[in-house]
Amino acid sequence: MKIDNFVLENWLNPACDSEKNQIYLGGSCVLPLTIEELFELTGEDMESFLEELKKMNLGYPRFEGTPRTRRALARLYQNVDPEEIILCHGGTGANSTVCYTLLEETDNVVSIMPNYQQFFSIPRSIGSELREVDLLIRDGYRLDLSQVRKAVDGNTKAIMFTNPNNPTGSVMTREEMDELVEIARSVGAWIVCDEMYRGLDEEYMPSFADLYDKAIVTASSSKIYSMAGTRVGWIVCHDPEMRKELFNWRSYDSICGGAFDEWIFAIALEHVDKIFERSRRIVESNKKVIDQWLDGNKKYLRQYADAHGTTYLIHYNFDVPAEKFCDDLLDQKGVLVCHGDCFYIPHSFRITLSHADWLEEGLRRIDEYMNELEAQGKYLPEN
């Protein structure tokens, strides 16, 4: 079996390690917590934690996941029991487990684009027929549900997407979610939703796990929880038979999670309101800076989505391919943003709202780079 080049990971991770990367604006995880900050934020006693740590058993943890962690995760939803949660190795482990468990080469899959690459490259590698439905860019990256309705049929195994969307941050309304559930139900399809960025809104953000008995949702400790290094991912699935199959596939992949990772993440989850408050504060602060910058660059740049995640996808008006735009920006100005070809969206780049040391200086250097492109005759005025 062959699989596509994982464009985002194989370009961004080496770029992050480059000596040229002076100002990193390409990430999607809110500024990582330190152990010390986690305990200060939650009010937990670090000395007690360290005493427990000395006695931690380094053997296999619970196969189904640490009960404390699963109980805390269930409280993130309105209609989920702890036993309906499967812990995995990171969000990519969760997504991979779902794809390989669920799909066969005789199925078709509707992938809502842009999407995280696992949700279209893995189905294609399995041999499933891929049916892509594009979000409407100039409508704010909204979903045209009539196109989804046309794309599904009795052989559609799953509708796969991210919500909030990666990389645009657009989010479905409750009415759109309900209609998508009705479409899936009409053909007996699963809804598979990567909800890695869910939780940044002040109000409760509905999950598809709240709405549909054939929903499978994934998430992880990375993005808005600021704990990517703990590698805790999870799958929520109501259907007991499908959970058995998911557990079986995970046994081939990773057997179980890490005892320390699940334990320390449980501490964060038990104080999740404080984690979310910190993440919102960081994202909103950076968003104000970037919004002001965009207002001053309407000649060159457009950001269409009402973003509810940790990144913006920004479109630019230059006759330069996205990968070259970002390669040259890194080489010439030392600023790293993520090129839009990682998401199959030309003439765009993803910029962080979530982890931005030297943000203003980075934006100033992007301005400098764009002015130089115009001087070279690369500017393309909009029609």
N, C-alpha and C positions, 0 to 999 in steps of 0.2 A: 504494500500500500504506500502510495506517495501522497504527500500533503504539501500545500502551498507554503512558500516562505512566509513566516510570521513577521510581517513587515514592521509593525510597531515595535515589537520587542527586539528584533534583530537590528533595527536602526537606532532606536533610542538608547538602549542600554550601553552599547559601545560608545555612543556620543557622550553619554553621561560621564564615562570614565576618561574621556579625552582631556588632555592637558589644556586644550583650547577652551574648554567649558568653564568660563569665568563667572557667568551669571546664568543660573539654571532656572528657566521659566517654562520648562517642558513637562513638568510632572503633573500628577493628578491626585496625589495623596496630601491631605492636610498636614501641615508641619508636624513631623513625627514627635511623639512624646518621648521624654526620657523616663526611666524608672522613677527617678526622684520627683519629676513633675507629676507623674501619674498619682503618686501617693499624696503629694501636696494637694492636687486637684480633688481627689476623692475623699481625703480626710482619713484614709485607712492608716493603720499603724505599721510603719515599715519594719520596726524591730521585731514585731510579732511575725510578720511575713518572712523575715530573714531566718528566724528561728525555725519556722515551718520548713523553709527551703532546705535547711541543713538535714532535715529528716526525710526529704522527698525520696520516694522510691523511684529509681530510674529504670524500672522494668516497663513492660507494655502497660499503657493506661487502658481504660475501658474501651472495648471494641466499638460500642455505639457512641462513645463520646462522654466526656465528663458530665455527670448529671447536673452539677451546679451551672455549667456553661449552657447546657441545653435549656434549663429552666429560665435562665436570664434571657436567652435568645427568644424564647417563646413569648416573652413579655413585649417584644418589639412589634408584635402583630395582634390583631383583634380576634383571630380565629384559628390559632395554631396551638397545639399541645406539644410539650417537650419531646414526646416519643415520635413526633412527625418531623423531627429535625435530624439530619445526618451531618456529622462534622467531617470535613475534608481538609486536604492540604491546600490551603489558600483558595481564592476565588477561581483561579484557573483550574485547580484540581476539581472544584465543584462543577464548573462548566463542562470540563472534559468528561467527568463521570456521567453527567446527564446525557451528553451527546452520544457517547458510545453505548450506553445502556438502552437508550430510547430508539435509536434510528437503525434502519436497515436499508439496503440498496433498492428495495422495492417501494420505498416511501417517497413522497415529496414533502418538502419543507418550505414554508414561507419565511423568508428572512427580511426583516424590516431594516432598511439601510438609511444612514450609516449604522453599523452594528459592530460589536466586538468580534474580531476575526474568527474566534472559535466557533461562532454561531453561523458561519457560512463556509469556512474552509474545512472544518471537520465533517459536516454533512456531505460536502462535495467529495471528500476523500473516501468516505464510506460508500459512495455511489448513489446517494439519494439525489433525486431531482431537486434542484434549487430554484425557487421562484422568488425573485427579489421585488420588493415594493419600496420605492424611495419616498422618504419624507419630503415634504414640499418646502424647498429652501426659502423662497420669498414669502411664504406664509408663516415664517417663523419655525421652520422644521416641524410642521404639523403633519399628522398622519391622515391620509385620504382613506377612510375606512371603506369606501366603495371599491377601491383598488384591492384591498385585502379580500373583500367579499368575492371579487372576480377571480382572485388567485387561488382560493381554496376549493377543494372538492372532496369526494369521499375517500380519496387516498392520501389526504394531507395528514401526516402524523403530528406535525407541530408547527406552531407559529412562534418564531424565535426573535428576540429583540432585547434592547436595554431600556430601562425606564427608572430614573431619568436617563435620557439618551447620552451615550458616550460617542462622540466628543462634544455634542452641542449643548447638552444640559436641558434640552426641551423635555417637557413632561406631559403626559396625557392627563386630560381632565377626567373626573370621575365618570362623566357621561360617555367619554370615549372608551374608557376602560370597560364599562358595562356593555357597550356595543361590541367591542372586540371579543368579550366573553361570549356574547350571543352568537357571533360569527363562528367562533371555535366550537361551541356546543352544537351548532347546526350540522357540523360535519364530523363530530366526535373527536376533534383534534385537541392535543395538549397545548397549553400556553406555557412557553418556557421563557422566563423573564429574568435577566441579570439585573438585580436591583442594588448594585454596588454603591450607588450614590444616593440612595433613598435615606431621608432623615434630616436633611438640611433645612427644610421648611419649619417654621415655628409651629404651624398646625400639623396635626397627624397626617402623614402622607399614606393614602391607602396602598396596600400591597395586593397583587393579584392572588396571593395566598388567602386573602380575606374574602375573595369574590367567587372563586371557581374551584370545584372539587378536582378538576384535572389541570390545575396550575402546578407548575414546578418552578420555584424561585430560588435564585442563588444570591449570595452576598459574601462579604468577607470583612476581616478586621482591618483592612488597609484603608482605603479612601477617607471616609469621614471619621473613622475611629482613630486614625493616626498611629496605627500599630501594625503596619505591613510586615514588619519583621517577625511577628508572632506566627504568621502563616496559618491562621485559622479561617477556613472557609466553611460555608454550610449550604445545605440544600433543604428546602422545605417542600414536603410532598405529603398530601393527605392520603393518597391511595396506598393501602398496606401492601398490596401485591407489587406495585411499582417500587415501593421502598425496599422490599426484599431484593428485587433485581438491582437496584442502585447499590445496596450494601454489598451484593455479590460482586459487582464490577469493581467497587472500591477495594475489595479484598485483593483483587489482582493488581491494583494500582498502588495502594499505600497501607493497607491493613487497618490502620487507625491513625489518629492525630498524635500530636506531641503533648505529653503530660504538662510540661511547664507552660507551653504556649496557651493551652486551653485554660489552665488555672489562672494565669495573670490576666488573660482577656476577660475571664469571668469577673474579676475585680472591677475592671473598667465598665463592663455591662451593668453591674449592680449600681453604678452611678452614671448611667448613660446620659441622663439629663445634663450633667456637668460636662461630659465629653462633647455632646452636641452643642452646648452653649459656647464652648471654646472654639469648636470648628466653625460655627456660624459667625462668631466675632472675627475670626481670621479671614474667612472668605468674604464677608461683607466689607471689611476694611480694604482688602485688595481689589474688590470689585469696584469700589468708588474711585480708586486711583486709575484703574484701567478704563472705566466708563468715561472719565474726564479726558483721558488720552485719546480714546476713540472719537469723542466729540470734536477734538482738535485735528482729527485725521480723516474726516469724511471724504476727502478727495481720493484717498488711497484705500480705505478700509471699510468693511461692512461686517457687522455682527448681527445676525438675524433672529436668534432664538432668545426667548425669555428663559434664561439659564437657571436651573435649579440644582446644578451639580457643582463641581469644583474646577471646571474649565470653561473657556469660551472657544468656539471655533470661529476664526476670523478669516474672511475672504479679502483678497487684495487684488488691485488692478495693475498688475505688472506682467509683461510678457516674459515670465520666468517660471519654469515648472516648479512645483511645490518643493520637491526634494532639493533641487539646486538652490532655491530661495533660502532654505533653512541651512543647507551645507555652507553656503557662502556667508550667511549671517553669522554662523558659528566660527568659520575660518577668519573672517575679516573683522568681526566685532566682538567675538567671545561670548555671544548670547545664544543660548540653546532654547529653541521652541520646537514643537513636534510638527513635522510637515503633514499636510492634509492627505498626501498620497497613502499614508498609513491607514486612512479610512476611505480611500478611493474617492476623495473629493479634491479635484484639482484646484490650483490657485487659492490655497487656504493654509492656515496653520492653527494648531491648538496651543493655547497659552494658559498657564496656570492661574487660578484664583486662590491658590491654597498653600503655596510654599514659595515665598518670594523674597529672599534676601536681595537687597540692592534692586528692588523692583523699579523705582523711578529711573535709576541709572540704566537699567536694561531697556526700558522703553525709550529713553533718550538715544541709546545706540541704535535701536530699530529705526527711529526717526532719521538718524544720520544715514543709515543704510538705504532707506527708501528714497531719500533725497538724492543720493548718489545714483540709484537706479533710474530716477527720472532724468538726471543729467546725462545718462547714457542712452536716453531715448527709449527706455523700457516701459514707460508709463502708458497705460491703455485707458483713455477716457471712456466712461460708460456711455452707452447709446441712450 
